[in-house]
Amino acid sequence: MSEEWDVVIVGAGPAGSSAALAVLQEQPNARVLLLDRATFPRDKSCGDGLAPQVIDVLDSLGVGAIVDGWTPLRELELSRGSRTVRGLMARPVYVIPREVFDTRLVERAVSAGAHLAHHRVRDARVDGASVVIDEQFRTRALISADGAHSVIRASLAPTQGRRAIAARQPVARTPPARCPGTAGTPSNPTATSCMPAMRPGW
Ligand SMILES: Cc1cc2nc3c(=O)[nH]c(=O)nc-3n(C[C@H](O)[C@H](O)[C@H](O)COP(=O)(O)OP(=O)(O)OC[C@H]3O[C@@H](n4cnc5c(N)ncnc54)[C@H](O)[C@@H]3O)c2cc1C
């Protein structure tokens, strides 16, 4: 016997948690189930940058305050080899570790009324007007927010899409005068970062 939910959202990352908030904003009494294979706080490979438009979306969902305590950044610097460009951005951005940001967001979704369950989804099938997930959860509205390797997409809408891999390298903010593993000093004498693990072409 499967549990019946108004909305099931697979994946409680930014997409899933925002979707839960949006549903509950429209229908405060909706029974919304958020499923995630991870327990929060959890990290995610990411540059952790939040564009101003992200803040606009968070504001529209009533959770703009989750960036509180983090410094808004106005200056952007791009470097390649010996070239560096730097300028002020029209609107500030934030850099918040996903371990923090995603946790705050999912907590807001739960506060708004979503039910968060730790569950790794393996399969989904259509059954009449409903979708049944792992023979355990049944809903008429399924939102797939389970990331780049979506199990839901593979189950319900398989494609031969392209695959990619990505990696990240945190950048030290207080480097030595010379960056270990690189040819010389940072290209910009005032720059405060080295990227020893970066390779040409990355
Ligand atoms: C190296 C790198 C740098 C990036 N830098 C930035 C950046 O600076 N700024 C920016 O805006 N974006 C950045 N991105 C993109 C950003 O990470 C993604 O766009 C964002 O994470 C997508 O959010 P999401 O909620 O759709 O998916 P995710 O954040 O991937 O969340 C998916 C969730 O689904 C869960 N899940 C997955 N499979 C299952 C399953 N079978 N059952 C249950 N749960 C499941 C996962 O545990 C996860 O919590 C970067 C990406 C990479 C790879």
The ligand as a Gaussian input file, in Angstrom:
#p B3LYP/6-31G(d) Opt

LIG

0 1
 C       31.795000      22.545000     -10.531000
 C       30.452000      23.229000     -10.498000
 C       30.386000      24.566000     -10.151000
 C       29.139000      25.223000     -10.124000
 N       29.087000      26.525000      -9.717000
 C       27.913000      27.155000      -9.631000
 C       27.822000      28.484000      -9.105000
 O       28.813000      29.082000      -8.675000
 N       26.598000      29.069000      -9.056000
 C       25.471000      28.422000      -9.490000
 O       24.388000      29.020000      -9.435000
 N       25.518000      27.157000      -9.968000
 C       26.697000      26.516000     -10.031000
 N       26.743000      25.228000     -10.488000
 C       25.502000      24.586000     -10.902000
 C       24.701000      24.178000      -9.666000
 O       25.478000      23.349000      -8.843000
 C       23.446000      23.444000     -10.120000
 O       22.780000      24.211000     -11.100000
 C       22.487000      23.228000      -8.952000
 O       23.080000      22.436000      -7.957000
 C       21.220000      22.539000      -9.451000
 O       20.356000      22.427000      -8.352000
 P       19.300000      21.240000      -8.300000
 O       18.498000      21.446000      -7.058000
 O       18.625000      21.129000      -9.607000
 O       20.167000      19.909000      -8.184000
 P       21.213000      19.426000      -7.024000
 O       21.756000      20.602000      -6.280000
 O       22.124000      18.525000      -7.732000
 O       20.266000      18.642000      -6.038000
 C       19.748000      17.393000      -6.405000
 C       19.331000      16.687000      -5.132000
 O       18.722000      15.462000      -5.513000
 C       19.164000      14.431000      -4.655000
 N       19.062000      13.186000      -5.390000
 C       19.733000      12.821000      -6.498000
 N       19.362000      11.597000      -6.894000
 C       18.434000      11.168000      -5.998000
 C       17.661000       9.976000      -5.877000
 N       17.804000       8.951000      -6.723000
 N       16.810000       9.878000      -4.836000
 C       16.666000      10.892000      -3.950000
 N       17.371000      12.036000      -4.023000
 C       18.230000      12.172000      -5.044000
 C       20.593000      14.807000      -4.292000
 O       20.995000      14.221000      -3.064000
 C       20.503000      16.335000      -4.210000
 O       20.238000      16.785000      -2.893000
 C       27.957000      24.539000     -10.494000
 C       28.024000      23.185000     -10.838000
 C       29.249000      22.532000     -10.832000
 C       29.277000      21.075000     -11.183000

